[in-house]
Amino acid sequence: MTTDDLLARHRAVLPSWMPLYYAEPIELVSGEGRRVTDAQGRTYLDFFGGVLTNSLGYDIAEVREAVQRQLATGIVHTSTVYLIRQQVELAEKVATLSGIPDARVFFTSSGTEANEAALLVATNYRRSHQILAVRNSYHGRTYATMGVTGNRNWSPTALNPLQVAWLHSGERLRGLLARLPEADRIDAAVEDLREVLATQTSGEVACLIAEPIQGVGGFVHGPDGLLAGWKKVLDEHGILLISDEVQTGWGRTGEHFWGYQAHGVTPDLITFAKGIGNGFALAGVVGRAEVLESVQGISFSTFGGNPLCTAAGNAVLDYLLEHDLQANAARVGAILGDGLRDAVAGLDRVGEVRGKGLMLGVEFVHPGTGEPDPALATRVFEACRAGGLLTGKGGLYGNVLRMGPPLTLTEEEAREGLAILVEAIRSCAAGLPA
């Protein structure tokens, strides 16, 4: 079967609003370490990891063996109405690592479902459907999570079961807060929160849901301490804080295990997904027992916490901790991030290189105006693929190159990918009108 045949079949049976990367889409058929191979036999260094999901990379023996042991029992699924040893063991580890005292864990199958569960919990606990969310955010593809997603590209419906009020993001290139000195932005954000509470809500708000670093939004993030500034106000009103760690969790930022820890604050609820499964469908929410236990009635997740996925999750988490991949993300991420900043420092078409650890974004702009340049971002994106490097795209305007390599990335691979990326940026920017 040729890729063209598969592409035609894809288009015949799948909806057009499911995008495919690249002008000539590729089918990935095998992987090892940080590299994948397509159906044509071309091998790529993967700097996107299945949208920051393959946190360990590909064909990791410890994960494969854990899954094989579970498969050998003949039990792939039992439902959570039965005791599941792997689920309990993983919940114990996540609860301890969360930093939340007396924590409880509820497993789901995706980050979207985890955020949906967190919203269910928060609205039950506070007896309110009023939510605070952040502009330029992304929280999932279900009805309620689309309602708290602050990016029109990912919110295809105007219908919303929640009453949402919006806070300013940490956008550094444009927007109201970007006009202020860095030292004044937290105070301005806190003042904005107070005004939003006073003018757009009844005061009985359930929660604020926020990403420490906005993923789909293009790896935008506010100054460290922003969440703490917000939480001081939230606590005055009894409003819960949900930290969406679907992309920032498990040591990806390098400096901390969770993104929220850069802000000197402990959330009431943390949602997680992606990296914990290394490709297996595993996600969940962890939070204070008082909050998690507030759900009235019976609720469970058919596939969340199933024996196979939690077997993988235990192996992934053990591997992350035993190999100190958080430290590796900091060390290798610095090679990649600092090298990229130095290499593009003189290019007026690069508005910003941002992010932390192995969560990095490059924003492309028109020189002089600073307006987004999605066309250039697309050219660089394609040039990276041609050079043997897979990256992602994102941002409100589609002008941000996103990189989230496996946390096992080596220094040599970081330098290899950096060289491809820098060449792609320079070659695509060369000759463009000033």
N, C-alpha and C positions, 0 to 999 in steps of 0.2 A: 504494500500500500504506500502511495506517495503522500507527501505532506499536502499537496494540492487536493488530493482525493479527500483527505481527512478534513481539510478546511471547508470544502464544499459541503461535506456531510454535517459539519459543525453548524454552518450557516443555515442548513435546511431544517435543523431540529432544535436549535437553541436560540433564545431571544437575542435580538440585535443590541439590547442594552447591556449585554455581557461583553465587555471589551476584550480584545486580544492584543497583546503587545506586539509591536513591530509591524512595519509595512508588509513583511513576509513572515507571518507567524511561525513559530517553531514548536515542535513536539519534543519534550525532554524524555528520553527513554532509559537513561541510567545515570548514576551519580556515585561519587566516591570522594570523601573528604569535603573539600570546598569546591569541587568541580562537577559539572554535569555535561552530558553528551546528548546531542539532538539526534533525530531520526536520520539525518544525513551524515552522521559520524563526526560532526564538528563539536569540539570540546570547549567549554567556557568556564572561566573563573566566576563563581556566583557571588555577587555583592548584594543580592536582594533576598536570598534565602526563603523563597516562597512567601514573600511579604513578611519578612522578619519572623518566620515561623520555624524554619529549620535551624534552630539555635545551635545545634551541635554539628550540623553539616549532614553528609550522606553516608549511609552504610556504616553506622557506628556499631561496633560489635556488641557492646554492652546493652544497647537498646534492642538490637535484633535478638540477642539471646534471651532477654527478659520476655519479649513478646513470644518467642518460640516456646519458652517454658509454659507460658499461659495457654498457648494454642494446644500444647501437648496434653493438657488436662481435659480438652474437649469443651471447656466452658469459655465461650466468647462473650456471652451475654446472659445475665440472670435477672436484671432489673434491680433497682435499689430497694425493693420490698424484701430483699434478702440481705443478710450480712455479706459484705464484700471485703475481704482482708486487704487487698491492694488499695481499695478506696480509703479505708480507715488509716492505713499506714501513710498514704500520701496526704490525707487531711491533717494528720498529726504534724507532719513536716511543714506544710504550708502555714498552719496556724502558728507554729513556733516562729517561722521566718517572717511572718507578716508584721510583727512588732505591735500587734493589737492584743491587749490583755484579754484573757478568757475568751478566745476567739472560737467561732464556729465556721465551718466551711460547707458550701453547697456547690456541687460540681454540675457543670453543663457541658454542652458539646461545642460551643463557639463563643467568641468574645461578645458577639451580638446578644446571645442568649444570657450571658453573664451580666451584661449591662441591663438587660430587660429584668432579670431577677433582682438586681440591686435596686432598680426603680420600684419594683413591686414591694420589696422589703421597706424601702424608705417611705413610700406613700402609705403603707400600712402602719408603720411606726408613728408617723406624724399625722395620720388621718387627713392628708392633704394631697391634692394632685398638682400643686404649684411647685415648679422646678426652676432652679437657676442653672443656666448652662453658659458656655463660653463661645463667643463668635469664632468661626473658622474651625470648630471642633468636628470630630467624627466619632460616633458611638455605635454604629451598626445599621442593619438592614431590615429590622422589624418595625412594626407600627410605632411603638413608643420611642425606640432608639433613634429612628429617623426624625422624630419630633424634637429631640434634644441635640440633633446634629446641626451645627451652625455653618454649613457649607451647602449652598443651593444646588451645586452639582450632584450632591448625594442625598438630596431631599426632594424626591420627585412628586410628593403629594403635599398639598396645603392642609390636608386634614390632620388633626393632632388630638390624641386623647388627653394630652397634658396641657396645662397652662404654663408657658415657658417665658421667662424673662432673661435677657441676654447681657452678659458682661463682656467688657473689652478683653481681647486676647493680648498676648505678649508680643504681638507683631512689632518688629524693630525697624522695618523699612517704610511702613506706611500706616496710617491710622492715627487716632488722637494721641495715644500714649507714646507713639514713636516721635512725636514732636517735643517731648519732654526729655530733660537730662535723665540718664539711667538712674541716678540716685533718687529721683522724684517719682518714679513710675509706680512703685508699690503704694505709696501714699495716695497717688491719684487713682489707682485701681480700687483701693479700699474706699475712697470717697465715692467712686462710681457705684460700688456695691451698696453703700448706704443709701444713695439716691435711688437706685433701682428698687431696693426694698420698700422705700417710702412712697414711690410713685407708681410702680408697676405690679405690686402684690398687695394682698390683704394683710401681710405680715406672717401669716401661718404657712410658711414655705416648708416643703418636705426636705429638700436637699439641694446642694450644689454638686453637679457632676463635672469633673474636669480632668483633662490629661496633663500630666506634668510636662510632657513634650507632645505637641499635637502631631499625630502620625500622618494621616491622609492630608492634613493641613499643610504639610511640607516641612515638618520638624521644627515648627515655630515654637518657641517657649519664652515665657516671661522670666524676669530676674529671680534668682534663688531667694526664697523667703516670701514669694507672692502668695502661695497657698496658706502660709502661716498668717499673713496679714488678713486674708479673707476669713480664715477660720476664727480669728478673734471676734469678728463681727458675727459670724454664724453662731458661735457659742452664746452670744448675748441673746439670741432668738431661739436657741434650741434646734437650729437647722443642722442637718447631717452633712458631712463631707464624703463624697464618693470619689476616690482616686482611680481613674481608668488606667490601669497599668498593662493593658493588653499588648502594647508595643514596648513600653519602658521597663517592664519587669525582668526579673531573673538575671540582673547584673549587666544588662545591655549598656547602660549609660557609663559603666566603668567606675565612676566615683562612688556609687551606691548600688545596693541590691535592688531597691525599688526607687522609682523616680521621685516619689513623695519625700524621700529622706533628704533630698537637697534643700528642702524648705523648712526643716526643723519643726515638723508637725506630724501628728499621727491621725490618719483618716478614721472615720467610723466604719467605712466599707472600702474594700479594695477589690476591683475586678481584674481577672487575669485570664490569659489564653495563650495562643500562638506558641511561644518558645517552650512552654512546659511539656508539650506533646511531641515536639520535633517532627511534626507532620501528622501525628495521630490527633483525632478530634477530641480535644480536652481543654476545658476552661472552667471558670467558676467565680464565685464571690466569697470573700472571707471578711468577717466583721465581728463586732462586739456581740456577745451572746444575747444580750437584752434586745438588740436591734434585729438580729436574725430570727429570734424566736417570736417576733411580733406578727408574723404572717398568720392570719386567721384562716382556718380551714386546712385541707390537705393539699400538699403540692409535692411534686417530685419531677425528675427529669428522666425520661425513658432511657436515654443513652448516656447521660451525664454520669461519670464515675463508674462506667462499666469495667469489668475485670481486665479486658485487653488494653484499653487506653490508659488505665491507672497503672497497669504493669509497666507500660512505656513511660508514663509520667514519673514514677518512682526511679526508674533507671536514668531518665534524663536529669532529674534533680540531683540525684546522687553524683552523677558525672560532673554536672556543673560545679558542685561544691568540692568534690575531691580534686578536681583539676583547677580550681580557683579561676574559673573563666571570667569572673568579674574583673580580676586583676589583669587578665589577658586583654579584655576589652579596653581597659584603660591604657595599657601599654601599646597595643597594636593600633588602637583607635587614634592615639596621639601621633603615631607615625603617619597614618593616613590623613587625619585632619590637619595637623600642622604642615605636613608636606603639601597638601592641597592649597592651604591658605597662602603659603609662601609662593607656590608656583603661579597662582592666578592674581597675586597682589596688584599687578600692573594692568590687569584687564578690566576695562570699564564696563564690559558686558556681564561681569559677575557681580551681582549686587551684594551677595553675602554667602559665606561658607559657615554653616551653623550646625549645632547638634553637640552631642556628648558621646564619648566612647565609640562604640560601633553603631551609632545611629546618627548619620551625617547627611546633610542636604546642601545642595548648591543651587542658589536662586539666580536665574538669568534675567537681565533687564536690558532695556534700550538705553544706550549711553546718553547722558545729559538729563533725560527726563526721569529715569528710574522706573519707567513703566514696565510691567511684566512682558517678557519675551518668550511666549510658549513655543514659537516656531524654532528658536535657537535651542531651547531645551530638547525639543524633539530631534533635531539634527544631532545633538551631542549624544542623546540616548541611542540613536541608531548607529552612530559612529563607534560607540563603546561596544555594542553588540558585534559590529564588523571587526573590531579589534580583539574580540574574544572575552569580553566582560559583560555580564548581565547586571543591570541596575534597575531601579524603579523610577516612576514619575509621580508627581503629586503637586500639592499646593492649590490654593483657591483658584489660581489662574492657570494651572497646568504648566508652570514655568520652573518647577523645582525638580532637580535630579535627586532621587532618594537612594541612600545606601544603608543596608542593614545586613552585613555579611554574617555568616555563622560566627559564634563567639570563639570558635576554635581556630579562627584565621591566624596564620603564622605571619611573622614579620616579613619574611621573604614574599609571601603572597600579597601582603599589604603593599609592598613596594612595587610588585608586578602590576597590581591593579591600579595603583596610583599613576604609574607611567602610562598605561593605556588611557586612563581618564584625562590626564593632563594633555596628552597628544590629541585626544578627541576634542577637548575644549578649544585648544589653540587652533587646530585645523579648521574647525567649524566657524570660529570667530574671525579667522583671517580673511581679509578681503571684503568683509561686510562694511557697508557705508557707516561712517562715523555719526 
